[in-house]
């Protein structure tokens, strides 16, 4: 079980999303993580970045904004800036779930910056770019070499559920029933 966890969503924006390979899968998995967040006591925070929003637009409407605590602008590839550092420190975060795009640019630079102070988990089915997953093999290997722990969305969620009787488990099963109808 992850303790003191933050979910980060990197740069899923109106003008960038058209380049995202398998965008429905990536967005559905980010939304799945956002859905379960309020039911997990150890998930403290969710933060979304927007890279040069005046040029690339704001958050895409397919992302469920209701469980995002903060949205902020950034002008560097890395999400890790003073704003994010302060929020993570304030909430005593030590685990990061990093989602979004672009794997070889923003995700990689964020991993490089965050792994110095945090454990970074990357659900490979909730990150992307214009390449498919097999074409991204070396990009994902690079994230791993920079200290990220590669996993899947369902694995992250299931690792945070203790038993079938708890509310979070029931909510997750209900969510899965809805999306698989």
C-alpha positions in Angstrom: 0.0 0.0 0.0 1.3 3.4 -0.9 1.5 5.9 1.9 1.1 9.7 1.4 0.5 9.5 -2.3 0.0 12.2 -4.9 -1.5 11.6 -8.4 0.2 13.9 -11.0 -1.3 14.5 -14.4 1.1 16.0 -16.9 -0.1 18.1 -19.9 -3.3 16.4 -21.2 -4.5 19.5 -23.0 -6.9 20.4 -25.8 -4.2 20.9 -28.5 -1.8 18.1 -27.3 -4.3 15.3 -27.0 -4.8 14.9 -30.7 -1.2 13.5 -30.8 -1.7 11.1 -28.0 -1.6 7.5 -29.3 -4.3 5.3 -27.7 -5.7 8.4 -26.1 -9.0 6.8 -25.0 -7.1 4.1 -23.0 -4.8 6.7 -21.4 -7.6 9.1 -20.5 -9.8 6.3 -19.2 -7.0 5.1 -16.9 -6.3 8.6 -15.6 -10.0 9.0 -14.9 -10.0 5.7 -13.1 -7.2 6.9 -10.8 -9.1 10.2 -10.2 -12.3 8.3 -9.5 -10.8 6.0 -6.8 -8.7 8.8 -5.1 -11.3 10.1 -2.7 -11.9 6.5 -1.4 -8.3 5.9 -0.5 -7.2 7.7 2.7 -3.5 7.5 1.8 -4.0 9.3 -1.5 -3.7 12.9 -0.3 -3.5 15.0 -3.5 -4.0 15.2 -7.2 -2.3 17.9 -9.3 -2.6 18.6 -13.0 0.0 20.7 -15.0 -0.6 22.6 -18.2 2.4 23.2 -20.4 2.3 26.7 -22.0 -1.6 26.8 -21.8 -1.9 30.0 -23.8 -0.4 28.1 -26.8 -1.5 24.5 -26.1 -4.9 25.1 -24.4 -6.2 24.1 -21.0 -7.1 20.7 -19.6 -9.0 18.5 -22.1 -12.7 18.1 -21.3 -12.3 14.3 -21.3 -10.4 14.4 -18.1 -12.7 14.3 -15.0 -11.7 17.5 -13.2 -13.9 17.0 -10.1 -11.2 15.1 -8.1 -8.2 17.3 -9.2 -7.1 19.5 -6.3 -4.8 21.9 -8.2 -4.2 22.8 -11.8 -1.2 25.0 -12.5 0.7 26.4 -15.5 4.3 25.4 -16.3 6.8 26.5 -18.9 9.5 23.9 -18.4 9.3 20.2 -19.4 9.4 19.1 -15.8 6.3 19.3 -13.6 8.6 19.8 -10.6 8.8 23.5 -9.8 8.4 25.5 -6.6 4.6 25.3 -6.7 4.6 21.5 -7.0 7.4 21.1 -4.5 5.5 23.2 -1.9 2.3 21.2 -2.4 4.1 17.9 -2.0 6.0 19.1 1.0 2.8 20.6 2.6 1.0 17.3 2.2 4.0 15.2 3.3 4.0 13.2 0.1 6.5 10.4 -0.5 4.8 8.4 -3.3 4.0 9.8 -6.7 1.8 8.3 -9.4 2.8 10.1 -12.6 0.5 10.1 -15.6 0.0 12.1 -18.7 2.2 12.9 -21.8 4.9 13.2 -23.4 6.9 10.2 -22.2 10.2 11.3 -23.8 9.9 15.0 -22.8 7.8 16.1 -19.8 7.3 12.7 -18.2 11.0 11.8 -18.4 12.2 15.2 -17.1 9.7 15.0 -14.2 10.9 11.5 -13.3 14.4 12.7 -13.3 13.6 15.6 -11.0 11.2 13.7 -8.6 13.1 10.5 -8.1 15.7 12.4 -6.0 13.1 12.8 -3.3 10.1 10.6 -4.0 9.2 7.1 -5.1 7.7 7.5 -8.5 5.2 5.0 -9.9 4.3 5.2 -13.6 1.3 3.3 -14.9 2.4 2.6 -18.4 -1.2 2.5 -19.6 -1.8 6.0 -18.3 1.1 7.8 -20.0 1.8 8.3 -23.7 2.9 10.3 -26.7 2.5 9.9 -30.4 4.1 6.4 -30.4 2.5 3.2 -29.4 3.6 1.2 -26.3 6.0 -1.1 -28.1 7.6 1.9 -30.0 8.0 3.5 -26.6 10.0 0.5 -25.2 13.2 2.5 -24.9 11.5 5.6 -23.6 9.9 3.5 -20.8 13.3 1.8 -20.2 14.8 5.2 -19.8 12.1 6.2 -17.2 12.9 3.0 -15.3 16.7 3.7 -15.5 16.0 7.1 -14.1 14.4 5.5 -11.0 10.7 5.2 -11.9 8.7 2.0 -11.0 6.8 0.9 -14.1 3.4 -0.7 -13.4 -0.3 -0.5 -14.6 -3.3 1.5 -13.4 -5.1 -1.6 -12.1 -2.0 -2.8 -10.3 -1.6 0.6 -8.5 -5.3 0.6 -7.5 -5.3 -3.0 -6.4 -2.1 -2.5 -4.4 -4.0 0.1 -2.4 -7.1 -2.1 -1.6 -7.0 -4.2 1.5 -10.2 -6.3 1.5 -13.5 -6.8 -0.4 -15.5 -5.3 2.5 -13.9 -1.9 2.5 -15.7 1.0 0.8 -12.8 1.6 -1.6 -12.9 -2.0 -2.9 -16.6 -1.8 -3.4 -16.4 1.5 -5.2 -13.7 0.2 -7.5 -15.7 -3.0 -8.4 -18.8 -0.8 -9.1 -16.7 1.5 -11.3 -15.4 -1.5 -13.2 -18.9 -2.8 -13.7 -20.0 0.5 -15.2 -17.1 0.7 -17.7 -17.4 -2.9 -18.8 -21.2 -2.8 -19.6 
